[in-house]
């Protein structure tokens, strides 16, 4: 009798129990071309799927008879405290899935006490994102523009708005080959959409893009230019090899997000979790290493931390939560995975994230 009735189906609304529960609800609520844009991978989508499958090739080695009365999931990234090592990856166009777009995402991140990386392709004004969640920890993801002056202005604006780090995405010198978007003629639809956002003109960073795209000439040596125009720590997103990780150390970078862009850029690269150990070993503790791609459960978070990640970031699942119920959907989703991670820690015998170590996992011989 106390069951909530779901207006669409007429049946009782089932409580959501895990991240993939949100996926089905998001798919129901979104137009096909939007869903395909979010869900799509590059080429055969092999890497997109391998990001998830790779976690299942790792087994846990739990330790028992340890006092786990007070499990503490808190940690820090770049010196700032977060309630759990589970943050929000940069994804664009949040207004495509929920009217309030990035403002809802920012509020949910602030409520959850985690970091939200705002995308260059945000569909809300950066000022509004900052104002709606003034206490939230925010980083800004930057695509460097061929017009360096424009990039410089954007970086200074972001810094003055209280964003705490710059995340440079390195794996998009050219857009990956996304078949769904070609079939759906999404480029035309996105162009129409961007024109709708034009009334924001100067306030989103998007018009900045319409004119001319991502700079495909940017090199390691250009990073010193970036470092000269900002006091913010610079984090490189999209590094997958020890060679690039060593170069990041050499160029005084502050952090790396091991990522293959959710399998949306170059297909057939390593799953993020399979590339992690190599990158962690290469930086020799000189910078923090994070991971995104394929995180769907608390166990996945634990496995990434055991392999040396300081924190993980969620991409698509955040958009599922947003499409389902905006700010409340994202809050609920983050709450579920934070609780799962708490359980994973307790059941493996870890009282704090500092106790999560490589001897808690083994790769299965599949």
C-alpha positions as CSV (number, residue, x, y, z in Angstrom):
1,X,0.0,0.0,0.0
2,X,2.9,2.4,0.7
3,X,4.5,1.6,-2.7
4,X,5.2,4.6,-4.9
5,X,3.4,4.2,-8.1
6,X,5.6,4.8,-11.2
7,X,3.5,7.1,-13.4
8,X,4.8,5.5,-16.7
9,X,4.5,1.8,-16.0
10,X,1.7,1.9,-13.4
11,X,3.7,-0.6,-11.3
12,X,5.5,0.1,-8.0
13,X,8.8,1.9,-8.4
14,X,11.7,-0.4,-7.7
15,X,14.4,1.1,-5.6
16,X,17.7,1.4,-7.6
17,X,20.3,-0.9,-6.2
18,X,23.4,-0.4,-8.4
19,X,24.8,1.9,-11.1
20,X,23.6,-0.2,-14.0
21,X,20.0,0.1,-12.7
22,X,20.3,3.8,-13.7
23,X,21.4,2.9,-17.2
24,X,18.1,1.4,-18.2
25,X,16.1,4.3,-16.8
26,X,18.3,6.8,-18.6
27,X,18.0,5.0,-21.9
28,X,14.1,5.1,-21.6
29,X,14.2,8.8,-20.9
30,X,16.5,10.0,-23.7
31,X,16.1,10.4,-27.4
32,X,17.9,7.7,-29.4
33,X,20.5,10.1,-30.9
34,X,21.4,11.5,-27.5
35,X,21.6,8.0,-26.0
36,X,23.9,6.8,-28.8
37,X,26.1,9.9,-28.4
38,X,26.6,9.1,-24.7
39,X,26.9,5.4,-25.0
40,X,28.9,5.2,-28.2
41,X,32.5,4.1,-28.5
42,X,35.0,4.5,-31.3
43,X,35.1,2.0,-34.2
44,X,34.0,-1.5,-32.9
45,X,33.7,-0.2,-29.3
46,X,36.1,-2.9,-28.2
47,X,37.9,-0.7,-25.7
48,X,34.7,0.8,-24.4
49,X,33.5,-2.7,-23.4
50,X,37.0,-3.9,-22.4
51,X,37.2,-1.0,-19.8
52,X,34.4,-2.8,-17.9
53,X,35.4,-6.4,-18.7
54,X,39.0,-5.8,-17.5
55,X,37.9,-5.3,-13.9
56,X,36.3,-8.8,-13.9
57,X,39.8,-10.2,-14.7
58,X,40.9,-9.0,-11.3
59,X,40.2,-11.0,-8.1
60,X,40.2,-9.7,-4.5
61,X,42.2,-11.2,-1.6
62,X,40.3,-10.3,1.5
63,X,41.8,-10.2,5.0
64,X,39.6,-11.0,7.9
65,X,39.6,-10.6,11.7
66,X,40.5,-6.9,11.4
67,X,38.6,-4.2,13.2
68,X,36.4,-2.5,10.6
69,X,34.0,-0.8,13.0
70,X,35.0,2.6,11.7
71,X,35.7,2.4,8.0
72,X,36.8,5.8,6.7
73,X,36.5,6.3,2.9
74,X,37.9,9.9,2.9
75,X,41.0,10.9,1.0
76,X,42.6,13.9,-0.6
77,X,43.4,14.9,-4.2
78,X,45.9,17.7,-4.9
79,X,45.7,18.5,-1.2
80,X,41.9,18.9,-1.0
81,X,39.7,16.5,1.0
82,X,37.0,14.4,-0.6
83,X,34.5,12.1,1.2
84,X,35.5,9.1,-1.0
85,X,37.9,8.5,-3.9
86,X,35.1,8.6,-6.4
87,X,34.7,11.8,-8.4
88,X,33.1,13.1,-11.6
89,X,34.9,13.0,-14.9
90,X,34.5,15.7,-17.5
91,X,31.6,15.1,-19.9
92,X,30.0,17.7,-22.2
93,X,26.5,18.8,-23.0
94,X,24.7,18.0,-19.7
95,X,21.7,20.1,-20.8
96,X,21.1,17.4,-23.4
97,X,20.1,15.0,-20.6
98,X,18.6,17.4,-17.9
99,X,17.3,21.0,-18.2
100,X,19.6,22.4,-15.5
101,X,22.6,20.6,-17.0
102,X,25.9,21.1,-15.3
103,X,24.4,23.2,-12.5
104,X,22.6,20.1,-11.2
105,X,25.8,18.0,-11.5
106,X,27.8,20.6,-9.6
107,X,25.2,20.7,-6.8
108,X,25.2,16.9,-6.5
109,X,29.0,16.8,-6.4
110,X,29.0,19.5,-3.6
111,X,26.4,17.6,-1.6
112,X,28.4,14.3,-2.0
113,X,31.6,16.0,-1.1
114,X,33.5,15.0,-4.2
115,X,35.3,16.7,-7.0
116,X,33.5,17.6,-10.3
117,X,35.6,18.2,-13.4
118,X,33.7,20.7,-15.6
119,X,34.1,20.2,-19.3
120,X,35.1,22.8,-21.9
121,X,31.9,21.7,-23.6
122,X,29.7,22.6,-20.6
123,X,26.3,23.9,-21.6
124,X,25.9,26.2,-18.6
125,X,27.8,29.3,-17.9
126,X,30.9,28.7,-15.8
127,X,29.8,31.6,-13.5
128,X,26.5,29.9,-12.9
129,X,28.2,26.5,-12.2
130,X,30.5,28.2,-9.7
131,X,27.6,30.2,-8.1
132,X,25.2,27.3,-7.7
133,X,27.7,25.2,-5.7
134,X,30.1,27.7,-4.1
135,X,31.6,25.2,-1.6
136,X,32.1,22.4,-4.1
137,X,35.5,21.2,-5.2
138,X,35.8,21.9,-9.0
139,X,38.5,21.3,-11.6
140,X,38.2,22.5,-15.2
141,X,38.9,20.3,-18.2
142,X,40.5,22.4,-21.0
143,X,40.8,21.7,-24.7
144,X,43.5,24.1,-25.9
145,X,42.3,26.4,-28.7
146,X,44.4,27.3,-31.7
147,X,44.0,30.9,-30.7
148,X,46.1,30.9,-27.6
149,X,44.8,34.3,-26.4
150,X,41.3,32.7,-26.2
151,X,42.7,29.8,-24.2
152,X,44.5,32.2,-21.9
153,X,41.3,34.2,-21.2
154,X,39.4,31.0,-20.5
155,X,42.1,29.8,-18.1
156,X,42.2,33.1,-16.2
157,X,38.4,33.1,-16.0
158,X,38.3,29.6,-14.6
159,X,41.0,30.4,-12.0
160,X,39.1,33.5,-10.9
161,X,36.0,31.5,-10.5
162,X,37.7,29.2,-7.9
163,X,38.4,26.1,-10.0
164,X,41.2,24.3,-8.3
165,X,43.0,22.5,-11.1
166,X,43.3,22.5,-14.9
167,X,42.8,19.1,-16.6
168,X,44.3,19.0,-20.1
169,X,42.8,16.3,-22.2
170,X,45.6,14.9,-24.4
171,X,43.9,12.1,-26.4
172,X,41.9,14.3,-28.8
173,X,44.3,15.7,-31.4
174,X,41.4,14.6,-33.7
175,X,37.9,13.3,-32.8
176,X,37.6,9.5,-32.7
177,X,35.6,7.7,-35.3
178,X,32.2,7.2,-33.6
179,X,29.9,5.2,-35.9
180,X,26.6,5.9,-34.1
181,X,27.1,9.6,-34.4
182,X,27.9,9.3,-38.2
183,X,24.7,7.2,-38.7
184,X,22.6,9.6,-36.6
185,X,24.1,12.7,-38.4
186,X,24.8,14.0,-34.9
187,X,27.2,16.7,-36.1
188,X,24.3,18.5,-37.7
189,X,22.2,18.1,-34.6
190,X,24.9,19.3,-32.3
191,X,25.5,22.4,-34.4
192,X,21.8,23.3,-34.2
193,X,22.0,22.7,-30.4
194,X,25.1,24.9,-30.0
195,X,23.3,27.7,-31.9
196,X,20.6,27.4,-29.2
197,X,23.2,28.1,-26.6
198,X,24.5,31.1,-28.4
199,X,22.5,33.5,-26.3
200,X,25.0,32.7,-23.6
201,X,27.7,33.9,-26.0
202,X,30.6,34.8,-23.8
203,X,29.4,32.9,-20.8
204,X,29.9,29.3,-21.8
205,X,33.2,28.2,-23.3
206,X,31.3,26.7,-26.2
207,X,31.2,29.5,-28.8
208,X,34.9,29.5,-28.3
209,X,34.8,26.2,-30.0
210,X,32.4,26.7,-32.8
211,X,34.8,29.0,-34.5
212,X,37.8,26.8,-34.5
213,X,38.2,23.4,-33.0
214,X,40.7,21.7,-30.8
215,X,44.4,22.5,-31.4
216,X,46.0,19.4,-32.9
217,X,49.5,20.9,-32.9
218,X,49.9,21.1,-29.1
219,X,53.0,19.3,-27.8
220,X,54.9,18.7,-24.6
221,X,56.8,21.9,-25.0
222,X,53.6,23.9,-25.1
223,X,52.8,22.9,-21.6
224,X,55.4,25.4,-20.2
225,X,53.3,28.1,-21.9
226,X,50.2,26.9,-19.9
227,X,52.3,26.7,-16.7
228,X,53.3,30.3,-17.3
229,X,49.8,31.6,-17.4
230,X,48.3,29.9,-14.4
231,X,49.0,29.1,-10.8
232,X,46.7,26.1,-10.9
233,X,48.1,22.5,-10.9
234,X,48.0,20.9,-14.3
235,X,46.7,17.4,-14.7
236,X,47.0,15.4,-18.0
237,X,44.0,13.3,-18.9
238,X,44.4,10.4,-21.4
239,X,47.9,9.1,-20.7
240,X,48.2,5.4,-21.2
241,X,51.9,4.6,-21.4
242,X,55.1,4.7,-19.2
243,X,56.8,6.8,-21.9
244,X,54.2,9.6,-21.7
245,X,54.1,9.3,-17.9
246,X,57.9,9.8,-17.7
247,X,57.5,12.9,-19.9
248,X,54.8,14.2,-17.6
249,X,57.2,14.0,-14.7
250,X,59.9,15.7,-16.7
251,X,57.6,18.6,-17.5
252,X,56.5,19.1,-13.9
253,X,52.9,18.0,-14.3
254,X,50.9,17.6,-11.1
255,X,48.8,14.6,-11.9
256,X,47.7,12.1,-14.5
257,X,44.3,10.7,-15.2
258,X,44.8,7.3,-16.9
259,X,42.0,7.2,-19.4
260,X,41.1,6.1,-22.9
261,X,38.3,8.6,-23.2
262,X,35.7,5.9,-22.3
263,X,36.7,4.0,-25.5
264,X,35.5,7.0,-27.6
265,X,38.8,8.0,-29.2
266,X,41.3,5.3,-30.3
267,X,39.8,1.8,-30.2
268,X,42.0,-1.2,-29.4
269,X,44.1,0.5,-26.7
270,X,44.4,-1.0,-23.3
271,X,41.5,-0.9,-20.8
272,X,42.2,1.9,-18.3
273,X,42.7,-0.5,-15.4
274,X,45.2,-2.5,-17.5
275,X,47.3,0.6,-18.3
276,X,47.2,1.9,-14.7
277,X,50.1,-0.1,-13.1
278,X,52.6,0.9,-15.8
279,X,51.8,4.6,-15.4
280,X,51.9,4.4,-11.6
281,X,55.3,2.7,-11.7
282,X,56.7,5.2,-14.1
283,X,55.9,8.3,-12.0
284,X,57.6,6.8,-9.0
285,X,55.4,8.7,-6.5
286,X,56.2,12.1,-7.9
287,X,52.6,12.9,-8.8
288,X,49.1,11.6,-8.1
289,X,47.7,9.2,-10.6
290,X,43.9,8.8,-11.1
291,X,41.8,6.6,-13.4
292,X,38.6,6.8,-15.3
293,X,36.9,4.2,-17.6
294,X,34.8,1.2,-16.6
295,X,34.1,2.0,-12.9
296,X,30.7,0.6,-12.1
297,X,30.9,-0.8,-8.6
298,X,32.6,-0.3,-5.2
299,X,34.8,-3.3,-5.9
300,X,36.1,-1.6,-9.1
301,X,37.1,1.5,-7.0
302,X,38.9,-0.8,-4.6
303,X,40.8,-2.5,-7.4
304,X,41.9,0.8,-9.0
305,X,43.2,2.0,-5.6
306,X,45.0,-1.3,-5.0
307,X,46.8,-0.8,-8.3
308,X,47.9,2.7,-7.3
309,X,45.2,5.2,-8.3
310,X,44.6,8.0,-5.7
311,X,41.0,8.4,-6.9
312,X,38.7,7.3,-9.7
313,X,36.3,9.3,-11.9
314,X,32.9,8.4,-13.3
315,X,31.8,9.4,-16.8
316,X,28.8,7.8,-18.3
317,X,27.1,6.8,-15.0
318,X,26.9,10.4,-13.9
319,X,24.9,11.2,-17.1
320,X,22.6,8.2,-16.3
321,X,21.9,9.6,-12.9
322,X,21.3,13.1,-14.4
323,X,19.0,11.8,-17.1
324,X,17.0,9.8,-14.4
325,X,16.4,12.6,-11.9
326,X,18.8,15.5,-12.3
327,X,20.7,16.6,-9.1
328,X,18.8,14.0,-7.0
329,X,19.7,11.2,-9.5
330,X,23.4,12.0,-9.4
331,X,23.3,12.3,-5.6
332,X,21.6,8.9,-5.3
333,X,24.0,7.3,-7.8
334,X,27.1,8.6,-5.9
335,X,25.6,7.5,-2.7
336,X,25.1,3.9,-4.0
337,X,28.7,3.6,-5.2
338,X,30.1,5.2,-2.1
339,X,28.2,2.8,0.1
340,X,29.4,-0.1,-2.1
341,X,33.0,1.1,-1.7
342,X,32.5,1.3,2.1
343,X,31.3,-2.4,2.0
344,X,34.3,-3.4,-0.2
345,X,36.7,-1.9,2.3
346,X,35.1,-3.5,5.3
347,X,34.9,-6.9,3.6
348,X,38.6,-6.8,2.6
349,X,39.8,-5.6,6.0
350,X,40.6,-2.0,5.3
351,X,39.8,0.7,7.8
352,X,41.2,3.6,5.7
353,X,42.1,4.1,2.1
354,X,45.8,4.1,3.1
355,X,45.5,0.4,3.9
356,X,44.4,-0.6,0.4
357,X,47.4,-2.2,-1.2
358,X,48.4,-4.3,-4.2
359,X,48.5,-7.5,-2.2
360,X,44.7,-7.3,-2.0
361,X,44.3,-8.2,-5.6
362,X,45.4,-10.8,-8.1
363,X,44.9,-11.1,-11.9
364,X,42.9,-14.2,-12.7
365,X,44.2,-16.7,-15.2
366,X,41.3,-16.5,-17.6
